[in-house]
Amino acid sequence: MKKALVKVAYPAASLFSLVALMFVSTASVWFVHQGDTPEELLR
């Protein structure tokens, strides 16, 4: 039972950390370019 839990926990943790990293980078970019429009950010 514990082995199966570990198999699920590792991908979930890595996925969560990846999403958190993307959110932090997006938030930092947004704070730096707070005056810009989203179209300018995508360029």
C-alpha positions as CSV (number, residue, x, y, z in Angstrom):
1,M,0.0,0.0,0.0
2,K,2.8,2.4,0.9
3,K,4.7,1.7,-2.3
4,A,1.6,2.6,-4.4
5,L,1.1,5.8,-2.4
6,V,4.8,6.8,-3.0
7,K,4.4,6.1,-6.7
8,V,1.4,8.5,-6.8
9,A,3.0,11.0,-4.4
10,Y,6.2,11.7,-6.4
11,P,4.6,12.6,-9.7
12,A,2.0,14.7,-7.9
13,A,4.6,16.6,-6.0
14,S,6.7,17.2,-9.1
15,L,3.7,18.4,-11.0
16,F,2.7,20.7,-8.2
17,S,6.2,22.1,-7.9
18,L,6.2,22.7,-11.7
19,V,2.8,24.5,-11.6
20,A,4.0,26.6,-8.6
21,L,7.2,27.5,-10.5
22,M,5.2,28.5,-13.6
23,F,2.9,30.6,-11.4
24,V,5.7,32.4,-9.6
25,S,7.5,33.2,-12.9
26,T,4.3,34.4,-14.4
27,A,3.5,36.6,-11.4
28,S,7.0,38.1,-11.3
29,V,6.8,38.9,-15.0
30,W,3.4,40.5,-14.4
31,F,4.7,42.6,-11.5
32,V,7.6,43.8,-13.6
33,H,5.4,44.7,-16.6
34,Q,2.4,45.8,-14.6
35,G,1.7,48.7,-16.9
36,D,1.9,46.7,-20.1
37,T,-1.0,44.9,-21.8
38,P,-1.1,41.1,-22.1
39,E,-0.5,41.4,-25.9
40,E,2.8,43.2,-25.2
41,L,3.8,40.5,-22.8
42,L,3.3,37.7,-25.3
43,R,5.6,39.3,-27.9
